[in-house]
Amino acid sequence: MSEYDPQDMLQELQQQMGEKLVIYQDRFFTFLHTNPGDLLALSRILRDKYGFNHLADLTAVDYIDSHGSFEIVYHLYSIPANRKIVIKTRVPANKPEIDSVFPVWPTADWQEREVYDLMGITFKNHPNLVRILMPDDYVGHPLRKDFTMRGRENVTN
């Protein structure tokens, strides 16, 4: 990885990926929005060519009511260059699955498991996709908007 200008990087990414990539910024982050099928290719480019060597956070947002989808958000950091960037992608609520980024960033291991456990999104080719917070026999995914809160049942003193 060599030094690069962030704006040059964004132009190169846009040229490489074309309409598969939407780039926008706010005062804190640069966001790269891509299709789920292009996530791994984009991830590898960001790691190998631009030095984004750390997946700092991976989370999901439930847009099932407004868009019928879940948005998966990857916060990346380049430790050598002290730069940050965010990848966003959406998966349909009726088939919530996406490729695991574990082969690119091993820190995705527990983060993908957490999103799987709490949101029900399956990460294909994850090496150990099992519940991490809820009991193995727990039914449902408690951070989804369609999760029914029942409270305690059959509590005896």
C-alpha positions as CSV (number, residue, x, y, z in Angstrom):
1,M,0.0,0.0,0.0
2,S,1.3,3.4,-0.9
3,E,0.2,6.9,0.0
4,Y,-2.9,8.0,-1.8
5,D,-5.2,11.0,-2.0
6,P,-8.6,10.1,-0.6
7,Q,-10.4,11.9,-3.5
8,D,-8.3,10.0,-6.0
9,M,-9.2,6.8,-4.3
10,L,-12.9,7.6,-4.5
11,Q,-12.6,8.4,-8.2
12,E,-10.7,5.2,-8.9
13,L,-13.3,3.1,-7.0
14,Q,-16.1,4.8,-9.0
15,Q,-14.4,4.1,-12.3
16,Q,-13.7,0.5,-11.3
17,M,-17.2,-0.3,-10.0
18,G,-19.3,2.1,-12.0
19,E,-23.0,2.1,-11.2
20,K,-22.4,-0.7,-8.6
21,L,-21.1,1.9,-6.2
22,V,-22.8,5.0,-4.8
23,I,-20.5,7.4,-2.9
24,Y,-21.6,10.1,-0.5
25,Q,-20.2,11.9,2.4
26,D,-21.2,13.8,5.5
27,R,-18.9,15.7,7.8
28,F,-17.7,12.6,9.6
29,F,-17.6,9.7,7.1
30,T,-17.3,8.7,3.5
31,F,-20.0,6.1,2.6
32,L,-19.7,3.5,-0.1
33,H,-23.0,1.9,-0.9
34,T,-22.8,-1.3,-2.9
35,N,-24.8,-4.3,-3.8
36,P,-24.4,-7.4,-1.7
37,G,-22.9,-9.3,-4.6
38,D,-20.1,-6.8,-4.9
39,L,-19.3,-6.5,-1.2
40,L,-16.3,-9.0,-1.1
41,A,-14.6,-7.5,-4.2
42,L,-14.9,-3.9,-2.8
43,S,-13.7,-5.1,0.6
44,R,-10.6,-6.7,-0.9
45,I,-9.8,-3.6,-2.9
46,L,-10.1,-1.4,0.1
47,R,-7.9,-3.7,2.2
48,D,-5.2,-4.6,-0.5
49,K,-4.9,-1.4,-2.5
50,Y,-5.9,1.3,0.1
51,G,-4.8,-0.2,3.4
52,F,-8.1,-0.5,5.2
53,N,-6.8,-3.2,7.4
54,H,-9.2,-3.1,10.3
55,L,-13.0,-3.8,10.5
56,A,-13.8,-1.7,13.5
57,D,-17.5,-2.3,13.6
58,L,-20.2,-4.2,11.8
59,T,-23.9,-3.7,12.5
60,A,-27.3,-3.9,10.9
61,V,-30.3,-1.6,10.6
62,D,-33.8,-2.9,10.3
63,Y,-35.6,-1.1,7.5
64,I,-38.2,-3.8,7.2
65,D,-41.1,-1.4,7.6
66,S,-40.0,1.3,5.1
67,H,-37.9,-0.7,2.6
68,G,-38.5,-4.3,3.3
69,S,-34.7,-4.8,3.9
70,F,-31.9,-4.8,6.3
71,E,-28.9,-2.5,5.9
72,I,-25.5,-3.9,6.9
73,V,-22.9,-1.3,7.9
74,Y,-19.2,-1.9,7.9
75,H,-16.9,0.7,9.6
76,L,-13.4,0.3,8.3
77,Y,-10.2,1.9,9.5
78,S,-6.8,2.2,7.9
79,I,-4.4,2.1,10.9
80,P,-1.3,3.1,8.9
81,A,-3.0,6.0,7.1
82,N,-5.3,7.0,10.0
83,R,-8.4,7.0,7.6
84,K,-11.9,5.7,8.0
85,I,-14.6,4.7,5.6
86,V,-18.0,3.0,5.7
87,I,-19.5,0.4,3.4
88,K,-23.2,0.0,3.4
89,T,-25.3,-2.7,1.6
90,R,-28.9,-3.9,1.8
91,V,-30.3,-7.4,1.8
92,P,-34.0,-8.2,1.4
93,A,-35.9,-9.0,4.6
94,N,-37.4,-12.2,3.0
95,K,-33.9,-13.5,2.3
96,P,-31.5,-11.9,4.8
97,E,-28.2,-13.3,3.7
98,I,-24.8,-12.0,2.5
99,D,-21.3,-13.2,2.1
100,S,-19.1,-13.2,5.2
101,V,-16.2,-10.7,5.1
102,F,-14.3,-13.0,7.6
103,P,-11.8,-14.0,4.8
104,V,-10.9,-10.3,4.4
105,W,-11.1,-9.1,8.0
106,P,-11.0,-11.9,10.7
107,T,-12.4,-9.4,13.2
108,A,-15.7,-10.0,11.5
109,D,-16.0,-13.4,13.3
110,W,-17.8,-12.3,16.4
111,Q,-19.4,-9.2,14.8
112,E,-21.1,-11.2,12.2
113,R,-22.2,-13.7,14.8
114,E,-23.7,-10.9,16.9
115,V,-25.7,-9.5,13.9
116,Y,-26.8,-13.1,13.0
117,D,-28.0,-13.7,16.6
118,L,-29.8,-10.4,17.1
119,M,-31.0,-9.6,13.6
120,G,-31.2,-13.0,11.9
121,I,-28.9,-12.1,8.9
122,T,-27.0,-15.1,7.7
123,F,-23.4,-14.6,6.7
124,K,-22.6,-17.2,4.0
125,N,-19.3,-19.1,4.4
126,H,-18.7,-17.8,8.0
127,P,-16.5,-20.4,9.8
128,N,-18.7,-20.7,12.9
129,L,-22.1,-18.9,12.5
130,V,-23.7,-19.8,15.8
131,R,-25.5,-17.7,18.4
132,I,-23.2,-15.6,20.6
133,L,-25.5,-13.7,23.0
134,M,-28.8,-15.6,23.1
135,P,-29.2,-19.2,24.2
136,D,-28.9,-21.8,21.5
137,D,-32.6,-22.8,21.8
138,Y,-33.8,-19.2,21.7
139,V,-36.5,-18.5,19.1
140,G,-36.3,-15.3,17.1
141,H,-34.0,-12.3,16.8
142,P,-34.7,-9.6,19.4
143,L,-33.4,-6.5,17.6
144,R,-35.7,-7.0,14.6
145,K,-38.7,-4.8,14.4
146,D,-41.0,-7.8,13.8
147,F,-39.8,-9.5,17.0
148,T,-42.7,-9.9,19.5
149,M,-41.9,-8.9,23.0
150,R,-43.7,-11.2,25.3
151,G,-42.0,-10.6,28.7
152,R,-41.7,-13.4,31.2
153,E,-44.0,-16.4,30.9
154,N,-44.8,-19.0,33.5
155,V,-42.9,-17.3,36.3
156,T,-43.4,-19.0,39.7
157,N,-42.2,-17.9,43.1
